[in-house]
Amino acid sequence: MEKEINGIKLEICANSIYSAEQAQLAGASRVELCQNLENGGTTPSYGQIKTTRDLLQIGVHVLIRPRAGDFLYNEQEFEEMKADILMCKELKCNGVVIGILDAAGHVDMPRMKELVNLAKPMTVVFHRAFDRCADPYQALEDIISLGCDRLLTSGQKNTAEEGRALLRELVELSGGRIEIMPGSGVHAQNVIDILNYTKASSIHASAKTSIASEMLYHNDNLKGMDEDVIFSDRNKVGEIIEQIKSL
């Protein structure tokens, strides 16, 4: 049973073991574990998944995404996704976060069905590939029919705040058949408004911060290679939690 905060579940998108630990220490309900957050997130390494699962008592849900870019995958990428799902099952992760579309912007039903069946009994989350779907209402029904447990979406806008009208519709249309989780651009200053407006019972945030590299030596001949480190900030997670407690 995942911890609720005033009836709300807070998921933190964690891009490292350290970020996941910070989320747990602050009191988050669960984490979505990924790497390469700067490009929308990709599947973390075996080492990151195993160490995080061993360290955390809260839920660990792993992003299954073989690369950045679109969600139209070739056969090799599809096989990679299946292998990663089996790895997560072996490591006793709580769930996986997946999404495949066809070229027309619809949910790829045959491939998604295969992944969902492979993933169960883990929780299955359909991620923000949904925000690239041509028809969000049909996509919602397709995702529900697949047996997915949760849908992470920004309401087909850049941020959940911008997409809150569709998010509210999705919560209403889902009728409890799937958990609708707003995400993207969520922080302490807008989380209450998003939750109140959408009537969602869970929320997704990265609560990230950037710190300057502690390297003393820098090669000035290398341009455009940022050495700063991005991670989830325990204080920012705590600020979101305090806001949710005030609901």
ABEGO torsion letter per residue (X at the ends): XBBBBGGBBBBBBBABAAAAAAAAAAGBABBBBBBGAAAGEBBBBAAAAAAAAAABABBBBBBBBABBEBABBBAAAAAAAAAAAAAAAAAGBABBBBEBBBAAGBBBAAAAAAAAAAAOABBBBBBAAAAABABAAAAAAAAAAAGBABBBBAGGBABAAAAAAAAAAAAAAAGGABBBBBBEGBBAAAAAAAAAAAGBABBBBAGBBBBBBABABBBAABBGBBABBBBBBAAAAAAAAAAAAAX
